[in-house]
Amino acid sequence: MPPSSLDQEVPVVRVPHSEPERRALALTLNRLAEKAEWDPKLLKAEFEALFEFDANFDLSFDPEITGFTWAEIDQAIETNADPDGDALDDVSGLEGGPAVSQVGDLFLAGEHRILHGDARLPTDFAAIMQGEKAHFVCADGPYNVKIAGHASGLGRHKHREFPCASGEMNEEEFIAFLSTVFGNCCEVSVAPSLHIHFGDWRGMYPMQVAGRKIYNELTNVLVWVKPNGGMGSHWRSRHELLYSWKHGSGSPFNSVQLGKFGRNRTNVLEYPGGSSFHSGREEELGFHPTPKPIALIADLIRDCTTRGQDCARSIFRQRQHPARRS
């Protein structure tokens, strides 16, 4: 309503109630609210519309003023999501080409930054974080096993070895490598915060030794179960491990809380992997030997952060990706 109309009169219908009727009405309205149910599709649409305004900087309030927590808002928006994965995982139609980036190149993608750097160097962490602190780390580092024969086999796609920790390190060297990277992660993170590092069964001991040296606590080990087995001898590998380490004391942010907000999560994660048959599978395997599905990473970010917080994703393989939860 424009300011000039504020002093105008508007017609109203006044319905008088006795004191007992007023009290009964108050009880009825509250009771009806208890029995009410949300239409999931309409709720999803309303929140998505709010965030369209927010993208244009039109919101002057925190959406939690609606009475919904961020975890509940996330859950509402995820309603009717495709259970088979994110459409953004489909990279069919994209063509590969020669590498053009060089060490030190920093790419800007909206609020996100991507650095072609080295996770062993504190200076590279400083260059990409630019004084900010991460609230969550999700890192997919090399497992110190050769790509050939482990991640790449007899298929059409052959991948070069990683620049380091690709089977050339002994156990002590790999522990030192992990310790250095873990320490760098902690230097650019708030405390407390969760740091999730991907690994496999071969690296369990180095991961435990390095992690217990740097972090305060191992909070869990998640198992990513894939639809199909990959490489292996007696038993083909069908899983990867995600080690959840806590940096600092206290309780890190938790949007799950045993399903309090509708996010019912376990430490067994079931998402499609690179070996499963789906649209864009060949292109995914052509870009990287062990691609991670977007839905898996997105769910981990939702589990451990709220909107507006910074997080660091994929700090290995000569690429560092800090992203802001939005």
C-alpha positions in Angstrom: 0.0 0.0 0.0 1.5 3.4 -1.0 2.2 5.9 1.9 -0.3 8.3 0.5 -3.1 5.8 1.1 -2.3 5.1 4.7 -4.6 7.9 6.0 -7.6 6.7 4.0 -10.5 4.7 5.5 -11.1 1.1 4.6 -14.4 -0.8 5.1 -14.3 -3.5 7.8 -16.9 -6.0 9.2 -16.6 -6.2 12.9 -17.9 -9.4 14.5 -18.4 -9.1 18.3 -17.6 -12.1 20.5 -18.3 -12.7 24.1 -15.4 -13.6 26.4 -16.2 -17.3 26.3 -16.5 -17.3 22.5 -13.2 -15.4 22.1 -11.4 -18.0 24.3 -13.0 -20.9 22.5 -12.0 -19.4 19.1 -8.4 -19.0 20.3 -8.3 -22.7 21.3 -9.9 -23.7 18.0 -7.5 -21.8 15.8 -4.5 -23.3 17.7 -5.9 -26.8 17.5 -6.6 -26.5 13.8 -2.9 -25.4 13.3 -1.8 -28.6 15.1 -3.8 -30.7 12.7 -2.9 -28.9 9.6 -0.6 -30.4 7.0 1.6 -28.6 4.4 1.2 -29.3 0.7 4.8 -30.3 -0.1 4.7 -29.0 -3.7 3.3 -25.6 -2.7 5.7 -25.3 0.2 8.6 -26.0 -2.1 7.4 -23.5 -4.7 7.0 -20.7 -2.0 10.5 -21.1 -0.7 12.0 -21.3 -4.2 10.1 -18.1 -5.0 11.6 -16.5 -1.8 15.1 -17.4 -2.9 14.5 -15.9 -6.4 13.9 -12.6 -4.6 17.0 -13.2 -2.4 19.1 -13.7 -5.5 18.1 -10.2 -6.6 18.9 -8.8 -3.1 15.2 -8.1 -2.5 14.8 -9.9 0.9 15.3 -7.7 3.9 14.7 -10.5 6.4 16.0 -13.9 7.4 13.7 -16.6 5.9 13.8 -18.4 9.3 11.3 -15.7 10.4 8.7 -17.9 8.7 9.1 -20.3 11.7 11.0 -22.9 9.5 14.7 -23.6 10.3 17.2 -23.7 7.5 17.3 -27.5 7.8 13.5 -27.6 7.4 13.7 -25.2 4.4 16.3 -27.4 2.8 14.1 -30.4 3.3 11.1 -28.7 1.8 13.1 -27.6 -1.3 14.4 -31.2 -1.7 10.9 -32.5 -1.9 10.2 -34.4 -5.2 13.9 -34.3 -6.1 15.1 -36.9 -8.6 16.2 -39.9 -6.5 18.5 -41.2 -9.3 20.8 -38.2 -9.1 21.2 -34.6 -10.1 20.7 -33.5 -13.7 23.9 -31.6 -13.4 25.8 -34.9 -13.2 25.0 -35.4 -16.9 28.0 -34.1 -18.8 27.1 -35.7 -22.1 27.8 -33.4 -24.9 30.8 -31.8 -23.3 34.1 -32.2 -25.1 37.5 -32.7 -23.6 40.6 -30.8 -24.7 44.1 -29.9 -23.9 44.8 -28.5 -20.4 45.0 -24.7 -20.5 45.3 -23.7 -16.8 48.6 -23.2 -15.0 49.7 -23.4 -11.4 48.5 -20.2 -9.7 45.5 -19.6 -11.9 42.5 -18.4 -9.9 39.1 -18.7 -11.5 36.0 -16.9 -10.3 32.6 -18.5 -10.7 30.1 -16.1 -9.0 30.7 -16.4 -5.3 32.9 -19.4 -5.8 36.6 -19.6 -6.4 38.7 -22.3 -8.1 42.5 -22.4 -7.7 44.9 -24.4 -9.7 47.3 -25.0 -6.8 48.9 -27.3 -4.4 47.1 -28.5 -1.2 50.5 -28.9 0.5 51.2 -25.2 0.4 49.7 -22.8 3.0 50.2 -19.9 0.6 47.7 -21.5 -1.8 45.1 -21.9 0.9 45.6 -18.2 1.8 45.3 -17.2 -1.9 42.0 -18.9 -2.3 40.4 -18.3 1.1 41.4 -14.6 1.1 41.1 -14.2 4.8 37.8 -16.1 5.1 37.3 -19.2 7.2 35.6 -22.4 6.0 32.8 -23.9 8.1 33.1 -27.3 6.4 35.7 -29.2 4.4 35.0 -32.0 1.9 38.2 -33.3 0.3 38.7 -36.0 -2.3 42.5 -36.6 -2.2 44.6 -39.2 -3.9 44.7 -42.6 -2.2 48.4 -43.2 -2.9 47.5 -46.1 -5.3 48.3 -46.1 -9.0 45.4 -45.1 -11.2 46.3 -47.8 -13.7 45.0 -51.1 -12.4 43.0 -49.6 -9.6 40.8 -46.8 -10.9 41.4 -47.4 -14.7 41.3 -50.9 -16.1 40.6 -52.5 -19.4 37.9 -49.9 -20.4 38.1 -47.4 -23.2 39.3 -44.6 -20.9 42.9 -44.4 -19.7 43.9 -41.8 -17.1 47.3 -40.4 -16.3 48.6 -40.7 -12.8 48.0 -38.0 -10.3 50.9 -35.5 -9.7 51.6 -36.9 -6.3 50.4 -39.6 -3.9 49.7 -41.9 -6.8 51.4 -45.0 -5.5 55.0 -43.6 -5.4 55.0 -42.8 -1.6 55.8 -45.3 1.2 53.6 -45.4 4.2 55.5 -42.8 6.2 55.6 -40.4 3.3 51.9 -40.7 2.8 51.2 -40.1 6.5 53.3 -37.0 6.3 51.5 -35.9 3.1 48.1 -36.3 4.7 49.2 -34.6 7.9 50.4 -31.5 6.0 47.2 -31.2 4.1 45.0 -31.8 7.2 46.9 -29.1 9.0 46.4 -26.6 6.2 42.7 -27.4 6.2 42.5 -26.6 9.9 44.3 -23.3 9.5 41.6 -21.9 7.2 38.6 -23.4 9.1 36.5 -22.3 12.0 36.5 -24.4 15.1 34.5 -26.5 15.6 33.9 -27.8 12.1 33.7 -31.1 10.3 36.3 -32.1 7.7 35.3 -35.1 5.5 38.1 -36.8 3.6 37.5 -39.5 1.0 39.6 -42.6 1.2 39.7 -46.4 0.5 40.5 -49.5 2.5 44.2 -49.5 1.6 44.7 -46.1 3.2 42.9 -46.8 6.5 46.1 -46.8 8.6 47.7 -43.7 7.2 44.4 -41.9 7.4 44.0 -42.8 11.1 47.5 -41.9 12.0 47.5 -38.6 10.3 44.0 -37.7 11.3 44.5 -38.4 15.0 47.7 -36.4 14.9 45.9 -33.2 13.5 42.3 -33.4 14.4 40.5 -33.6 17.7 38.3 -36.5 17.0 37.1 -39.0 14.4 33.4 -38.6 14.5 32.3 -41.3 12.0 33.3 -43.3 9.0 30.7 -43.1 6.2 30.5 -45.7 3.5 29.5 -44.7 0.0 27.9 -47.8 -1.6 27.7 -47.7 -5.4 25.2 -49.7 -7.5 28.0 -51.7 -9.3 31.4 -53.0 -8.5 34.5 -51.5 -10.1 38.1 -52.8 -10.1 39.2 -55.6 -7.8 40.6 -59.1 -7.5 38.6 -61.5 -5.4 36.0 -58.9 -4.5 35.3 -56.0 -6.9 35.3 -52.6 -5.1 31.9 -51.2 -4.7 32.4 -48.6 -2.0 34.5 -45.7 -0.9 35.1 -44.5 2.7 34.5 -41.0 4.0 36.3 -40.2 7.2 34.6 -37.5 9.2 37.1 -35.6 11.4 36.3 -32.8 13.9 38.5 -29.7 14.0 38.4 -28.0 17.4 36.4 -28.7 20.5 32.6 -28.3 21.0 29.8 -29.4 18.7 30.0 -28.5 15.0 26.8 -27.5 13.1 24.4 -30.4 12.7 21.3 -30.1 10.5 20.4 -33.8 10.9 19.9 -34.2 14.6 18.5 -37.7 14.4 15.9 -36.6 11.9 14.6 -33.7 13.9 14.1 -31.5 10.8 13.2 -34.3 8.4 16.7 -35.2 7.3 17.0 -38.9 8.1 20.6 -39.8 7.4 22.8 -42.8 8.1 26.5 -43.5 7.7 25.7 -45.7 4.6 25.4 -43.4 1.6 23.8 -44.9 -1.6 24.5 -42.8 -4.7 25.3 -43.8 -8.3 29.0 -44.1 -9.1 31.1 -43.8 -12.2 30.7 -47.5 -12.9 26.9 -47.4 -12.9 25.0 -47.1 -16.1 23.5 -43.7 -16.6 23.3 -40.8 -19.0 26.7 -39.1 -19.4 28.5 -42.0 -17.8 31.2 -42.3 -20.6 31.8 -38.6 -20.5 32.2 -38.6 -16.7 34.7 -41.4 -16.8 36.6 -39.6 -19.6 37.0 -36.5 -17.4 38.1 -38.2 -14.2 38.7 -41.8 -13.0 36.5 -41.5 -9.9 33.8 -38.8 -10.3 31.7 -38.0 -7.3 27.9 -37.4 -7.8 26.7 -33.9 -7.1 23.8 -35.2 -4.9 26.3 -36.9 -2.6 28.4 -33.7 -2.1 25.3 -31.5 -1.9 23.8 -33.7 0.9 27.0 -33.6 2.9 27.1 -29.8 2.6 23.4 -29.6 3.8 24.2 -32.0 6.7 27.1 -29.8 8.0 26.4 -26.2 7.1 23.7 -23.6 6.9 23.2 -21.1 4.1 25.7 -18.3 3.8 28.6 -20.3 5.3 31.8 -21.0 3.4 33.1 -24.4 2.7 36.1 -25.9 1.0 35.5 -28.7 -1.5 38.0 -30.9 -3.4 41.2 -29.4 -2.2 43.3 -32.0 -4.0 44.3 -33.0 -7.6 45.9 -29.6 -8.1 42.5 -27.9 -7.9 41.0 -26.1 -4.9 37.3 -25.2 -4.8 36.0 -23.0 -2.0 32.3 -22.5 -2.3 29.6 -20.5 -0.4 26.5 -22.3 0.7 23.6 -20.4 -1.0 
